[in-house]
């Protein structure tokens, strides 16, 4: 079965600094990949999803961007962080075709605090 | 548009009590899938169950059971004889009508606290 690695686990960054969060998947190939953000005590907000290398779809306009340089690597970035970027960032994947019926499997998340 | 409502924001029960978490969904798709996830205090989301729209058979797994009723657009989750380890946030989710999973919609979650 697939395993999703996210790092770092926690991160404290000043406002205006850049960001790079990494997600890698093991145990499967050609997964669909997703980035979610969860604000404290809130639900999940889909930020980006990717169906293949170099293919990124954005769900929410913001100062974040995503890239998929390799099949099983998904990176979330920002050039200048805002206070509102604080939250818990989760990477997820689905495998196989007909992805709407597949559960999303999640990494352990990155807790990002902006000071 | 798809929508998932979990009206119970927080629930507290005493250990060994039964508890039901409500989930109501909206979709125009004829084929769709429903999911429940558990998010313990450590933060990771754990997949619990998937149900497709053509299968209304209820499911039981140990102390967990799920009641899917298409007529009321509900997919409720019951924990029998709750334990402290069941304390977590539980999310109901809906997916359908696409091939990429981008319409995977989560409800706002219900925080369950099981007190010893």
Boltz contact constraints between the chains, C-beta under 6 A:
constraints:
  - contact:
      token1: [A, 32]
      token2: [B, 100]
      max_distance: 6.0
  - contact:
      token1: [A, 32]
      token2: [B, 101]
      max_distance: 6.0
  - contact:
      token1: [A, 43]
      token2: [B, 106]
      max_distance: 6.0
  - contact:
      token1: [A, 43]
      token2: [B, 108]
      max_distance: 6.0
  - contact:
      token1: [A, 43]
      token2: [B, 109]
      max_distance: 6.0
  - contact:
      token1: [A, 44]
      token2: [B, 106]
      max_distance: 6.0
  - contact:
      token1: [A, 49]
      token2: [B, 102]
      max_distance: 6.0
  - contact:
      token1: [A, 51]
      token2: [B, 100]
      max_distance: 6.0
  - contact:
      token1: [A, 94]
      token2: [B, 101]
      max_distance: 6.0
  - contact:
      token1: [A, 99]
      token2: [B, 99]
      max_distance: 6.0
  - contact:
      token1: [A, 99]
      token2: [B, 100]
      max_distance: 6.0
  - contact:
      token1: [A, 99]
      token2: [B, 101]
      max_distance: 6.0
  - contact:
      token1: [A, 100]
      token2: [B, 95]
      max_distance: 6.0
  - contact:
      token1: [A, 100]
      token2: [B, 96]
      max_distance: 6.0
  - contact:
      token1: [A, 100]
      token2: [B, 98]
      max_distance: 6.0
  - contact:
      token1: [A, 100]
      token2: [B, 101]
      max_distance: 6.0
  - contact:
      token1: [A, 101]
      token2: [B, 33]
      max_distance: 6.0
  - contact:
      token1: [A, 103]
      token2: [B, 35]
      max_distance: 6.0
  - contact:
      token1: [A, 103]
      token2: [B, 47]
      max_distance: 6.0
  - contact:
      token1: [A, 103]
      token2: [B, 50]
      max_distance: 6.0
  - contact:
      token1: [A, 104]
      token2: [B, 104]
      max_distance: 6.0
  - contact:
      token1: [A, 106]
      token2: [B, 44]
      max_distance: 6.0
  - contact:
      token1: [A, 106]
      token2: [B, 45]
      max_distance: 6.0
  - contact:
      token1: [A, 108]
      token2: [B, 44]
      max_distance: 6.0
  - contact:
      token1: [A, 109]
      token2: [B, 43]
      max_distance: 6.0
